[in-house]
Every structure is written in structure tokens, then in C-alpha cells.
Amino acid sequence: MTGYSTRRCKNLIPIFQSIRSGLIEMSSYGDIAIIDSFPLPLCQDHRKFRAILFQCFADIGYNATKQKYYYGFKVHVVTDTQGLILNYELTPASIHDAKAAPEVIENCPCPFVIAGVGYVGKKLQHIFSQMGYQLWTPYRSNMRFAKQHNSRQLKKIRRRIESCFADLTRQGIEHTLTRSLGGLQMNIEAIMLTHNLEVMGMLQTSN
């Protein structure tokens, strides 16, 4: 990518962000938000310990779903219950979900937040409460009162964000050829904007 092209990409980022913000203001997002993250690998597994792309920003993290380590970033996302992306943050792959959560949830319009077991902890519960949010997470199976607390309905709602991630993957968010952070962010912004347009019925879903 040429320097001129990179500058043009960076100039488009605030435009995409403004459009996404405007769409959110137009939508009926309700009172419930869902927070989770997904890995954004930058290379194949056999190169993860030798990769140098974005080496000042990316690092090694663990993909719990695939039970393996990878090199790259982690994308932390907040959606409503319909899959509309309300906010996101890009961090190094090693950043724990609970550490990134306060920043990604800031200014979320939904007072009730549903998360997975990666967000369990009294400290995060307190931080969210101080910010004006009620955080619900399922208890781990070995925790006291887990059976009573783990609402099947809330767990079902939380899984809706996985459909959002599947759509972002379908649109190619995990595959980027850019070699600049500006280009990477533009790619993410464009895909998330397309996703939101589809969720709101303003863009026909591609097959």
C-alpha cells in the first residue's frame, strides 16, 4: 500500500465512525447489551513466534475456543441483542477481556450488560456498577449457587453475539493484507459498518 493510499485510508476512518454512530442513534437498541471478544490473528500458526508485523502493538494471545496460541490482536465488542455493534476496541492479543471491558463499555446506552465467564469477578462488577451498568455473567460450574444463578435465558441471549462474530468472519475481518495500522482499522470499520447496515435492514445480506 502506498503512502498516499494509507493517508486516504486514515482520512476515511472518522467518516466510517461518524456513520456508525449515527446509525446507532437511529436504532432501537433496548436496555440489554452483550460484551465479548474474538481473536484477530495476523499470521499462520507456525509463524506466530517469528512474526514481526505490528510487533510494537500485536503480541501472543490464547484462543480459548480453538485452544491454541496465536499472534495478533483481540477485538473487544459490545452489541445489542439484535447484533448491532455499539462499540469496539482493538487490543494486543494478550489483553484479558476483563481488563479491556471498562473502556469498551464506556458510553454504552444499555444499562444491563451480559457477558461470558471471562468477565467473572467482583472487581469488574464493582467497576461496572460505578459506571452505571449492571453486569451479569454466568458462574463457573464449580462456583457456589452456579445452578441457581446461571439463567438459561440470559445465556441464550449472550450467545447472540457469536452470530455477530460469525458474520464479521464471513465478511473477512480475520483476513487482512494491510501493513499499516490505519489500513487495519479502516478494514475493521468498513466491515463493522456493513454488518450494522445489514442488521438494520439497510443493506441486503450477501451470500
C-alpha positions in Angstrom: 0.0 0.0 0.0 1.4 3.4 -1.0 1.8 6.2 1.5 -0.9 8.2 -0.3 -3.3 5.3 -0.1 -2.6 4.9 3.6 -3.3 8.6 4.2 -6.6 8.3 2.3 -7.5 5.2 4.5 -6.8 7.2 7.7 -9.0 10.0 6.4 -11.9 7.6 5.9 -11.8 6.2 9.4 -13.6 9.2 11.2 -16.2 9.2 8.4 -17.0 5.5 9.0 -17.1 6.1 12.7 -19.5 9.0 12.3 -21.8 7.0 10.1 -21.7 4.1 12.6 -22.5 6.4 15.5 -25.4 8.0 13.5 -26.9 4.6 12.8 -26.7 3.6 16.5 -28.6 6.8 17.4 -31.3 5.9 14.9 -31.7 2.4 16.1 -33.9 0.9 18.9 -31.3 -0.9 20.9 -33.2 -1.6 24.1 -31.8 -2.0 27.6 -29.5 -5.0 27.2 -26.0 -5.1 25.7 -23.7 -8.1 25.2 -19.9 -7.9 25.5 -17.3 -10.4 24.3 -14.2 -10.6 22.2 -12.7 -12.5 19.3 -9.1 -13.1 18.1 -7.6 -11.4 15.1 -4.6 -13.4 14.1 -2.0 -11.9 11.8 -0.2 -14.9 10.6 -0.4 -18.7 10.4 0.3 -20.8 13.5 3.8 -21.9 12.5 4.9 -18.3 12.2 3.4 -16.9 15.4 6.7 -16.8 17.3 8.7 -15.3 14.4 6.1 -12.7 13.2 7.2 -9.1 13.1 4.1 -7.4 11.6 2.8 -4.7 14.0 5.4 -6.0 16.6 5.1 -2.9 18.7 1.4 -3.4 19.1 0.4 -7.0 18.5 1.6 -10.0 20.6 0.9 -13.6 21.6 -2.5 -14.4 23.0 -4.6 -17.5 23.7 -7.6 -18.5 21.7 -9.7 -20.4 24.2 -12.2 -21.6 21.6 -9.6 -23.3 19.5 -7.3 -24.0 22.5 -4.2 -22.6 20.9 -1.9 -19.6 20.9 -1.8 -17.0 18.1 0.0 -13.8 17.2 -2.1 -10.7 16.6 -4.8 -8.6 18.2 -8.0 -9.1 20.1 -11.2 -7.3 19.1 -13.5 -6.5 22.1 -17.1 -5.8 21.0 -20.3 -4.6 22.5 -23.6 -5.3 20.7 -27.3 -5.0 21.4 -29.4 -8.2 21.5 -30.0 -8.0 17.7 -26.3 -8.0 16.9 -25.9 -4.2 16.3 -22.3 -3.3 17.1 -22.4 -0.4 19.6 -18.7 -0.1 20.2 -15.4 -2.0 19.9 -11.7 -1.8 20.9 -8.7 -3.3 19.3 -6.0 -4.5 21.8 -2.9 -6.8 21.8 -3.9 -10.4 21.8 -2.7 -10.9 25.4 -5.1 -8.3 27.0 -7.6 -10.0 29.2 -11.3 -9.4 28.5 -12.0 -8.1 31.9 -9.2 -5.5 31.6 -10.5 -4.1 28.3 -14.2 -4.2 29.4 -14.5 -0.8 31.1 -13.1 1.1 28.1 -15.2 -0.8 25.5 -18.4 -0.4 27.6 -17.9 3.3 28.2 -20.8 5.4 26.8 -22.8 2.3 26.0 -26.5 3.3 26.0 -27.7 0.0 27.5 -27.7 -0.2 31.4 -27.8 -4.0 31.6 -24.7 -5.9 30.2 -24.5 -9.6 29.7 -21.0 -11.3 29.4 -19.4 -14.7 29.5 -17.3 -16.4 32.1 -14.2 -14.5 31.0 -15.7 -11.4 32.8 -16.5 -13.1 36.1 -15.1 -11.2 39.1 -16.2 -8.8 41.9 -13.7 -6.2 40.9 -15.2 -5.8 37.4 -18.7 -6.0 38.8 -17.8 -3.0 41.1 -16.3 -1.0 38.2 -19.3 -1.5 36.0 -21.6 -0.5 38.9 -19.6 2.7 39.4 -20.0 3.4 35.7 -23.8 2.9 36.0 -24.1 -0.6 34.5 -25.4 -3.9 35.9 -23.1 -6.7 34.7 -24.4 -10.3 34.6 -22.1 -13.2 34.0 -22.7 -16.9 34.3 -21.0 -18.6 37.3 -18.4 -21.2 36.6 -19.8 -24.7 37.3 -17.6 -25.1 40.5 -18.8 -21.8 42.0 -21.4 -21.6 44.8 -25.0 -21.3 43.6 -24.0 -21.7 40.0 -27.0 -23.8 39.1 -29.4 -21.3 40.5 -27.7 -18.3 39.1 -27.0 -19.5 35.5 -30.1 -18.4 33.8 -30.6 -20.4 30.6 -32.4 -17.4 29.0 -29.6 -15.0 29.7 -27.0 -17.5 28.5 -29.1 -17.9 25.3 -29.1 -14.1 24.8 -25.4 -13.9 25.3 -24.8 -16.4 22.5 -26.3 -14.0 20.0 -23.0 -12.1 19.9 -21.5 -15.2 18.5 -23.7 -14.8 15.4 -22.4 -11.3 15.1 -18.8 -12.6 15.2 -19.7 -15.3 12.6 -20.9 -12.6 10.2 -17.8 -10.5 10.7 -15.7 -13.5 9.9 -17.8 -14.2 6.8 -17.1 -10.7 5.7 -13.3 -11.3 6.1 -12.5 -9.4 9.2 -9.9 -12.1 10.2 -8.1 -11.8 6.8 -6.3 -8.5 6.2 -3.5 -7.8 3.7 -2.8 -4.3 5.1 0.6 -3.5 6.6 -0.4 -0.3 8.4 -2.5 0.2 11.5 -4.6 2.8 9.7 -5.4 0.3 6.9 -6.2 -2.3 9.5 -8.6 0.0 11.4 -10.2 1.1 8.2 -10.8 -2.5 7.2 -12.4 -3.2 10.6 -14.5 -0.1 10.5 -15.8 -0.8 7.0 -16.8 -4.4 7.8 -18.5 -3.4 11.1 -20.4 -0.6 9.3 -21.5 -3.1 6.6 -22.6 -5.5 9.4 -24.7 -2.8 11.1 -26.3 -1.8 7.8 -27.3 -5.4 7.3 -28.7 -5.7 10.9 -30.8 -2.6 10.4 -32.1 -3.9 7.1 -30.5 -1.1 5.1 -28.2 -3.4 3.1 -29.1 -6.8 1.6 -27.2 -9.6 3.2 -24.6 -11.1 0.7 -24.4 -14.9 0.3 
